[in-house]
Amino acid sequence: MTLVAGAKAELAAHVWDREANEHYVEPEWCSQRLFEEERFYGGVWDPCCGFGRIPDSAKAYGPIYASDLIERGYVGEPTLGWLRRDR
């Protein structure tokens, strides 16, 4: 195969419709596996927590902070924008 500068490769992945507020949810096993393998010192802050899957997985490994611009029902922390850290 010869690569040509500026040529675009065919996309071999699912193409999803874009959600209005960029809300995409990863499978729970992704964040669970991440925290099983990696250590984060000083806590974990998910500035786009959505439903809270990442903070819920991180709880067992240390302090967590969770926020989002849009209220999506996560009860772990109040909703706030990641640029407006009020703590």
Contacts in CASP RR format, 6 or more apart in sequence:
PFRMAT RR
TARGET T0000
AUTHOR 0000-0000-0000
METHOD contacts of the structure
MODEL  1
MTLVAGAKAELAAHVWDREANEHYVEPEWCSQRLFEEERFYGGVWDPCCG
FGRIPDSAKAYGPIYASDLIERGYVGEPTLGWLRRDR
16 24 0 8 1.000
21 69 0 8 1.000
21 70 0 8 1.000
22 48 0 8 1.000
23 50 0 8 1.000
23 70 0 8 1.000
23 72 0 8 1.000
25 50 0 8 1.000
25 51 0 8 1.000
25 53 0 8 1.000
26 53 0 8 1.000
26 54 0 8 1.000
28 53 0 8 1.000
28 57 0 8 1.000
31 53 0 8 1.000
31 54 0 8 1.000
31 56 0 8 1.000
31 57 0 8 1.000
31 58 0 8 1.000
32 57 0 8 1.000
34 57 0 8 1.000
35 57 0 8 1.000
35 58 0 8 1.000
35 60 0 8 1.000
35 61 0 8 1.000
39 61 0 8 1.000
40 58 0 8 1.000
40 61 0 8 1.000
40 62 0 8 1.000
42 62 0 8 1.000
42 63 0 8 1.000
43 58 0 8 1.000
43 62 0 8 1.000
43 63 0 8 1.000
43 64 0 8 1.000
43 65 0 8 1.000
44 54 0 8 1.000
44 55 0 8 1.000
44 58 0 8 1.000
44 61 0 8 1.000
44 62 0 8 1.000
44 63 0 8 1.000
44 64 0 8 1.000
44 65 0 8 1.000
45 64 0 8 1.000
45 65 0 8 1.000
45 66 0 8 1.000
45 67 0 8 1.000
45 82 0 8 1.000
46 52 0 8 1.000
46 54 0 8 1.000
46 55 0 8 1.000
46 58 0 8 1.000
46 64 0 8 1.000
46 65 0 8 1.000
46 66 0 8 1.000
46 67 0 8 1.000
47 67 0 8 1.000
47 68 0 8 1.000
47 81 0 8 1.000
47 82 0 8 1.000
48 67 0 8 1.000
48 68 0 8 1.000
48 69 0 8 1.000
48 82 0 8 1.000
49 55 0 8 1.000
49 66 0 8 1.000
49 67 0 8 1.000
49 68 0 8 1.000
49 72 0 8 1.000
49 74 0 8 1.000
49 77 0 8 1.000
50 68 0 8 1.000
50 70 0 8 1.000
50 72 0 8 1.000
50 73 0 8 1.000
50 74 0 8 1.000
51 72 0 8 1.000
51 73 0 8 1.000
51 74 0 8 1.000
52 66 0 8 1.000
52 72 0 8 1.000
52 74 0 8 1.000
52 76 0 8 1.000
54 66 0 8 1.000
55 64 0 8 1.000
55 65 0 8 1.000
55 66 0 8 1.000
55 74 0 8 1.000
55 76 0 8 1.000
55 77 0 8 1.000
58 64 0 8 1.000
64 77 0 8 1.000
65 77 0 8 1.000
65 87 0 8 1.000
66 74 0 8 1.000
66 76 0 8 1.000
66 77 0 8 1.000
67 77 0 8 1.000
67 78 0 8 1.000
67 79 0 8 1.000
67 80 0 8 1.000
67 81 0 8 1.000
67 82 0 8 1.000
67 85 0 8 1.000
68 74 0 8 1.000
68 79 0 8 1.000
68 81 0 8 1.000
69 79 0 8 1.000
69 81 0 8 1.000
69 82 0 8 1.000
70 79 0 8 1.000
71 79 0 8 1.000
80 86 0 8 1.000
END
